[in-house]
Amino acid sequence: TEEESIPQDKAGIENSGLLGYVSNVFGSESTQQITDETLTARSPAYRSLDEGIRVLYLLWATLSWNTPSTWTSKDDSLSLVYNRTRIRCCRVLEHLFRVQPVEVFESVVDCWGRVSDSGASLDAAFELVDVLVASAQNAVHMICESISCRISGINERNRKQAINPHLTEGVLFNFLEYYLRRLEGPIAIQVWSRFLQLIKDIVGSTRDFKIHNFAALSCLTALSEKVSQTTAMEDRRIRKELQDNFGKLLDSNVMFVGRSYDQGSWIRRTTKESLTNNGRNSPIPVQDYKNEERQDVNTLVPSDPAKSGDSTELISKINDFVASSVLPNLRKFLMDNDKIISACSNIIYYVVNPAMRGRARPLDLDSTVLAIIQAMAKIPSAIKAWKIPVTELLNDNRLFNCTASAAELWIPIVKILFDADKAAFPELLSKVATAPSANIFTNREYEMLLRSLNVRRLSFILFAGEKNHFLTQLPTIQEKLVDIFRNVTAPIVQCEVLLCIRVLLCRLSPHNMTSFWPVLLMELYRIFEQAITTLPSDGTEDLQLILAASKCLDLLLVLQTEEFQIHQWIFVTDTVDAIYRPDNWFPEAMMDQLAEVAGALPVGDGANGATTPNLLTTFGDQRPLRRPMLTSLRQIESIRDLIPFFSNVSITSYESVYASGGNVDWEAVEQGILSDMFDGR
């Protein structure tokens, strides 16, 4: 390095100038007068020492030379000045450190917590510590001692008085976490025993949650990530120590979140609401720092958790940390399945369950809580912990009040649940056939509503699976749906069956749908023929059934499967007559007949003037993709609302076959199905 490259015989030259005099002032003769008895937080000697270290640290951090892209003669001089000044600063600090190691070390950490001129200041402190302290063991020991003397309840008898009044345990914990993350695996093993002693003292000091419990968990996670990558985890003692202390710290943090929920409805409020109630415009405390990274470092541990604002921020930080760092590493740290299940059960009980309780839209959870469930779903043994609340959520009758965007985030979780729990899907199928009413008096309307919700729930589960994922269950699914077509005449239930068939068309290969075609074609023909014979009145339930059948036909025309192409002439004109109609042309396709019958109606107040979008989606120079025409239409009040579809579906379908080259806009297809499931009301 630059420091080692300068010969020692030049010491006389280097000691000339201001910094040379400074190093002589703090020489051996003067240091004898600075004793532990006279050096206190309020003594002039300590204040002078602290201010001097701040100046030296600023010089050290600011004069870090960065090699420019193009080197000039000016850079030669500047680099020499920068490096020599840093070397002199370092030597003065070394002299001071030999005499007052604890005070100098704490002042350096305090400067690290204050200085935020540039991102380089983060590394400057650690570079300086590596120079001043002989080993990482000594550095960690000094940090742990500084933390211990600032935390009540730890080693009260042998406890030393804290010298630096400005340095808090929060900054020390943050510095320790950053320092531990910089260590390599073998070095991390060397500092493990000393750091673990601090963790044991914190865990054993009190059962109540303290602010530093979260900081200690962060530091333990950082060090455990390093140690778990080494062979030290083969040591039974280290494994047991990690499991016990990590589990206790995690439980204390999670229980603090649960108790905070009992005291107030923090989880039900959005971040904006909580900040408004606290009279705050930003979740980050107002500080004199410019660098955002420094703000994150210094706000890891709030200064006063008793305040509602700080408590809310601390809870949010704990939840974020559990989702991003704890759960992904849980199997590496705890290893034993029983301990993993116990930890996950506590997280579910204290964090997830309160968040799910009493919501009008069950899927609209806080993003952090949802991230916890997503991370937990990736742990195979943890399904026993999160299976029950997620199953209850899926069985909630308010499930489909959510938005499609919120439901999309739950699809991976639902897929994992039904992959792991083999009894869940057969149980759902059994509910589709029968929906018993809890009322002793038969309420047919309520019973049909429950049955329709169960069919829609089946559609969502099928939608969450991959292609041909539920192929083995197809015969049972077909049996249930056919049974509903035959025995249930309520339009609300038949609409859901048609929606389920749309999902099956997307989630099954065409050749696997062969047995469905007779039933599907017969039902579509029946619905449209009944509409041609007797148009439904405005505002009736039959209108929604016609809309559901039209959407199903719309999807069939987009997919253009070989099995359907031989039958599509029943519904649309699939010849050139769709574009160039001959003289005395009489419509034979059902859509063209409906267009004429509905078009002959007088214009009423129920017509909303809906326009039918193009069947094609174009992306730049690529060939256009086929997509459904009725994607944006959710509900109709009159048959007139479907006249644009009836009139244009034949010609649009005919043109799209040749324009798209058989390419389907699957994103638009699936988004339309998901939007029909979740109406967001």
N, C-alpha and C positions, 0 to 999 in steps of 0.2 A: 504493500500500500504506500500512499504518499507519506504517511507518518513514519513508516519504517525505513523508507528510502533515504531520509535525511540523516547524515552521519551525526553521531553524538558529539563530535569535537566542535560542532558549530553551535553548541548550546550557548556559548558566550555571545555570539552574534544574535541569536534568536531572542535572548533575554534582554536585548537592548530595546528601547522604546517603551511605550505605555504598558503593554501587556507584560513586558519583562519586569517592570517595577511592580506590577500587580502581583506577579508570582512571588517576588521577593518579600512583599509586604505580608503575604500569608505564609511566610516561611516558618521554619521550626521555632525560631525565637518568639514569634508572635503567637503561634498556636498554643504555646504553653499557657497563655493567659486565658484562652477560651476553653472553659471547662463545662462539664455537664451541669454544674450547679448554676453558673451564670448565664448559660445559653437557654433562655426560655422564649416562649412565643412573643412576649411583650418586651424583651430586652432589646436595646439598640443594636447589640452585636448580632442578634439573629436577624433583625430587619435588614441590617446592612448586608449580611451574608445572603439573605434571600433575594434582595434587589440585585446584588452582584451576579448571582447565578442566573437571574432572569436575563440580564444583559448578555452574559456569556452564551446562554442558550439561544437567544435571538441571533447572535452572531453565527453560532454554529449552524442553526437551521436555515438562516437566510443566505449564507455564503456557501451553500452547497453548489458546486460547479456542475453544470450540465453541458456536455460537449455539443457545440453548435454543428449544424449541417455543413457549413463551409468555414473552414479554419482560416483565421487571419493572424497577422502579427499582434494585433490588439488582444486577441484571445490568449496568446502566449503570456502576456503580462498579467491579464486579468486572472487567468487560471493559477498563476504562481501566487498572486496576492491572495486569492480566495483560499487556496490550499494551505498556505503558510499561516494565514490568520486563523483558520480552523484548527490547525495543529497547535497553535499557541493557546487558543481557547481550551482545547482539550487538555493541554498540560496543566493549565491553571485549575481546571475542574478536577483533574487527577490529584493535584496537591490538596485541594479542599476536601476531596472525597476520602483521602487517607486519614484526615483529622476528624471530620464530621461526616461519616458515611450516610447515616440515616437522614440527617437534615438535608444534605446535598441531593440524595436520591429522591426524597419527597418533594423538594423544590423542582427537580427536573420533571417529575410526574405532574406537578401542579402547572408547570409551564406547558407541558403537553396538553393539558386540559384547557388551556387558555388560548394558546397561539393557533390561529387559523388563517394565516396569510395565504397559504397554498397547500395543496395536497401533500407536498414533500415534507411538511412539518410533522405529519403522522409518522413517517419513517425516521425522521431525524432523531427523535427521542430514543427510539429503539437502537439506532446505531450508536448513540452516545452511551446508553446503558451497556451495550456489548463491550464498549471500550473501558468503561469505569469498573464494571463488576467482573470479577474473575470468571464466574461460571453462571449458567442459567439457574443452577440450584440456589446459589446465593441471591440472585435477583428475585426468584420466586419466594425465597425465605423472607427477604426484606419486605416485599409487598404484603405477604401474609401477616407479618408482624405489625405492619402499619395498619392493616385492616383490623386485626385483632384488638389493637388498643383503641379503636374508634367504635367498636360494637359492644354494647352493654351485654353482660351475661357471659362473656368469654374470658376465662382465666382472670377472674376479679382479683385474686391474690397477687399474681405475678404480673399484673397489667401495668404497662408503662403509660406515662402521660403523653398524649399527642403533642408534638412540637408545632407543626404547621397548622395554624388555625383555619387557613383557607382551603385545605385539602380535605375532601370528604371521602367516605368509603365508596360512594358511587363512582367517583372518578378513578379511585384505586381499582375497583372491580373492572371497570371498563378497560383500564390500562392492562390489567392482568389478563383479561380475555383476549385482547389484541396480541399481547405478548405470547400467550399460549398457542394461539393460532399460527404464529410464526415459527414455532419449534418443529424440529424433525422428530420422527418416531423414537429413535434411541435417546434423544435428549428429553423427550416427554416422559419416558420411563424414569429417568433420574429425578425429575421434579415431582413425580407422582406421590411419593410418601409424604412430603412436606405439605403439598397442596391438600391431600386427602385429610391431613390432620386438621386443617382449617375447616374443611367441609364437615368433619365429625363434630368439631366444636360448635359450628352453626346449627347443625341438626340437633345436637344434644342440649343446646342452651335453653331452648323454649319450644313448646308445642305450637304456640301462636305464630301466625305468619308475620314476618318482618319484611321490610323493603328489600333487604339484602338477600333474602331467600331466592328471589328471581335472578338477581345478579350472580349468585353462587351457582344456580342451575345452569346459567349460560356459560360460565367458566368451566364447570364440570363437563358440560357437553363438548366444549371446544377441546379440552384435554383428552376426553374419552375418545373422540374421533381419531386423535393421533395414536393413542395407546392401542385402540382396537385394531389398528392396521399392523401391529407388531406381534411377535410371538409371546409377548407378556400376557396376553389373554389366555394362554394355556395354563397359567398359574392359577390354581383354584382360589387362593387367598385374594388375589387381585380381582378375579371375577366376582367373588362374593362381596368384597368391599364396594365394588362399582354397583352391583345390583342393589345392595341394601341402601346405600347413600343416595344413589340416583332415584330410586323408587320413593324414598322418603321426601326428598326435595320436590320431586314432581307432584306427589300427593299434596304437599303443603301448598304449592302454587295453585293447583286445580281446586282444592277446597276453598282457597281464598276467593277464587272466581265464583264458586257456588254460593258462598256466604254473601258476597257482594250482590249477587242476584236476589237473594232472599231479602236483603235490606232495601233494594230499589230495583226498578225495572230497567237496568242499563242495557240489557240485551234487546229489549223491545224498541229502544230509541235508536234512531239513525245517528250517525256521527254528527251530522249537522244539527240535529235537535239537541243532542247532549252538549255541544259546544255553545249553542245559543242560550241554553238554560244556565250555563256556567259563566255567561257574559264574555265568552272568548270567541275570537274570529278564526283562530287557528289551533289545531291540536298540539302544536309545538310551542313550548314556553318561549316567551320573548327573551332573547339573549343578545349579547353584543358580538355574535359570531356571524361571519359572512359565508363561511363554507358550509354547505348543507351536510357534508359528511361529518364535520365536526359536531354539528347540531345533533345528528343521530347518536354520536358517541356519548355526548354529555347528557342526553335526555333518556338514556337507557333506563336509568333509575330515577324516578321523580323525586324531587327534594322533600316533598311533604305529601304522603299518600292519604293523609287525613282529609285533605281537600277533595271535594267531589270530582273536580276536573282532573287532578292528578291521579285519583283512584281509577277513573274511567280510562285514562291513557294507559295506566299500568295493566289493567285488565286486558285491554286491547293488545298490548305488547305480549302479555303472557299467552293469549290465544294465538297470536301470529307465530310466536316462537314454538308453541306446541305443534302447530300445523306444519311449519317449515323445517324445523330442526329436530324436535323430539321424536315424533312418530316415524319419520323416515329412518331414524337410527335406532329405533326401539329394539329391534331384533338383535342388533349388534351389541347393545348394552345389557339388556336383561336376559336374553338367550332362552331362559326357561319359559315355556308356554304358559304356565300358571301365573307367573309374574307379569307376563305380557297381557294376559287376559285381565288380571287384576288392575293393572294400570289403565288399560283401555276402558274398563268398566267404570272406574272413577271419573275418567274424562267424560264419558257418556252421561253419567249420573249428575255431575256437577256443572257441566258446560252445555252439552248438547240437548239433554232433555228440557231444561228450563228455556232454552232458546226456541224449541219447537212448540211449547205449550201456548195454547190460546191464540193461534194465528188464523186469521180469516183466509189467508193464502198459505197453505202449509209449505210449499216449495220455496217461497220467498224468504229464505233464511239469510242471516248475516253472512257475508262472503267468507269471513274467517271461520265461522262455525261450519259452513259447507266445506271449506278446505280441510278442516279437521276430519270430517267424515270421509272425504275423498282419500286423504292420506291413510286413514285407518282401514279403508276398504282394500288397500294394497297389502295388508298384513293378513295372511290366511287364517292364522289362529284367532284373530280378533273378531271374526264374524259373530261369535257368540255374544260379544258386547254390543255391536251396533245393529245386529239383525232385528231385534225387537222394535226399537224406535223407528227404523226405516220401514218395517212392515206395517206398523201402525199408521205411519204417514201415508203409505200407499193405499191403505184401507179407509182413509179419511174421505168422507163424501164431499168435502170441499177441495179435494185434490186438484180438480180441473178448473178451479177458479183462478189459477195462476196463469202467468203469461208463457208463451212458447219459449222465450229466451231463458226464463228461469228453469223450465222443465228440461231444456237441453243440457244443462249442467248436471242434472241428476241421471242422465242416461247411463254413463259408465258405472255408477253405483248400483243402479237397478240391474244392470247386466251381471255384475259380479255377484249380487245377491242370489239371483235365480240360477246362476252357474253353480254356486256353492251349495245352495239349499235345494236338493232334488225334490223335496216334498212341496215346495212352495207353488210350483206351476200346476200340478194336479189339484191342489187345494183351490186355486183360483178358478180352474175349469169347473170344479164342482159348484162354485157360486154362480157361474154363468147360467147354468140350467135352472136353478131355483134361487129365488131371492125372497126368503120368508120375511113377513112383516112382523114387527114387534108388537103391533096393536092387535088386541083380541078381535076387534072389528075389522073385517077385511077392507082395506083401503086400496082399491085397484090402481088408482093414480100413483100412490106412493110406491106400491109394489113394482109398477112398470118403471118408475124412476130409478129404483134400486137396481133393477135388472139392466137398464140401459147403462148405469154407471159401472156395473160389473163388466159389461161387454166393452165399454170404452177402456176400462182398466186392462182388460186382456189385450186390446189394441196397443196400448202404451208399452206393455211388456214385450209384445211381439216386435214393436218398433225399436225397442232398445237392443234387441238381439242383432246378430250379424246375418249375412246371407245364409239361408238354409239352416239356421241355428236350431230352430224348433221343428225340424223336419220329422223327427220321430214322433212328435205329438200331433202331427197334421191330421191323421184319421180321427182322433178324439176332438180336435178343434172343429173339423168339418161336421162331425156328428152334432155337436152343440149348436153350431150356427144354422144348420139345416133344420134342426128341431125348433129353433126360434122362428124361422121363416114359416114353418108349417103351423105352429100352434099359437104364435103371438101375433096379433094383428095391430098392436099399438104402433103408430108411426114413429114414436120416440125411440122404441127399441129397434125397429127395422132400420132406422137411420144409422144407428150405431153398428149394426151388422154390416151394412154397406161400407162404413168407414173401416171396419176390421178387414173386409175383403180388399180394400185399397192397400192396407198395410201388408197383407199377404202377397199381393201382386208385386210389391217392392222388395219383400224379404224372402221370397221363394223363387227358384228358377222356374221358367215357363212350363217346362215339362212336368214339374211336380204339381202344377195346378190343373192337370187334365181332368181329374175327377170333379173339380169345382164348376166347370163350364156349363153343364146342363142346368144346375140349380141357379147359377148366376144369370145366364141368359134368360131363363124362364121368369125370374123375378124382375129383371129389367123390362122385359116385354110386358109383363103384367102391369107394372107401375105406369109405363108410358101409354099403354093401350087404354087403361082406365082414365088417364088424363085426357086423351084424345076424345073419348066418349063423353066424359063429363069433366069439364075444367073445374078445379077446386075454387072455392070462393076465397076472397081476400081474407087473410088472417087466420086461416085454418091450419091444423097440424099437417094435413096432406101436402101442403106447399113445401115443408121442410123435407118430406120424403122424396118429392120430385127433385128438389135441389140435390139431395144426397145421391139419388140415382143418376142425375146429370153429371155430378162430379166423378162418379165411378165410371161412367161411359167416357167422360173427358180423359180420364187417366188411361183407359183401355186404348183410346185412339192415339194417345201420346206414345205408349209403349209399343203398339203395333206388333204384338206377338203373333206368331204364325197360327196359333190355335184360334185367335180372335179374328184374324183377317178373313177367314172363310165365312164368318157370320156377320161382319160389320155392315154388310149391305142392308141388313134388317133395320139398322138405326140411322145410317147416313148414306148419302149417295156417293159411292166410291168410284164413279166413272167420270169421264169428261163432261157428262151432263151437269155435274155440279157447278161447272164454270160457264159452259155454253148451253143454256137450256133450249131444247128444240121447241118448235111451235106445238101448241096444244099439249104441252108437257103437264103431266099429272104426278104429283109427288107420291112415291111409294115408300120411301124411308120414313121412319117414325118421327125423326127430328124435323124433316121438312113438313110433314103433316101438322105437327104441333105448331110450327112457325105460322102456318096459314090459319089454323084454328084460333090460336092465341092472338095473332095479328088482326083478326076480324073483330076482336073485342073493342068496344069504345074506350077511349083513353080516360082513365079514372085517376083519382087522387093517389091511388096506391102505386102508380108507376113512378119509379125514381129516376128514370132516364139512364139506367146503368149502361155503360158501354163495355163491349167485350174486347179484352186485350188481344194482341196478336199471339198466335200459337208458337211463335219463334222467338228465341233469344239470340242476339248477335253479339259476338265478342271480337271486335276488330276485324282482321282479315280472315278469321276462321269461318268455317261454315256454320250457319245458325243452328241452334239446338231447339228441339221441340220441348215445349212446356205446356202445362194445363192452361186453359182459357179462364177457368172459374176460380183461380187461386185466391183472388182478393174478395170474392163474394162469400159472406158468412151466413147471411140470413135474408130471406125474402118475405115481403108482405103481400105480394101479388104475383100471379103467373106472368104478368107483363114484364116483370124484372128479368125473366129468362128469354124473352123474345130475341134479343141480340144473339144469345147463344144458339137458340134453335135455328135462326136464320143463317148464321155464318159458319156453323160447325162443319158442315159438309165441304164447303169450298176451302175453308182454312185447313182442314185435315188433308184434303187432296193435295193442296199446294205444299204443305209441310213435308209430306212424304218424299217429294223430289228435291225440295230445297235443303233439307237437313242431312240427307244421306244416312238416315237411321240413327243419328245422334240425339240423345235425350239429356235434357237439363235436369239431372238427378237432384241437384241442390234445391231447385225450385219445386220439384215434385215432393221431396221430403219435408221441405219447409211448409208447404201448403197443407200436408197431412198433419203435421205437428200443430199448426195454427188452428186447424179445425178441432183438434182434441182439446186444446187449452184456449179458452175464450178470453181469459184475463178479466172476468167480471168479478 
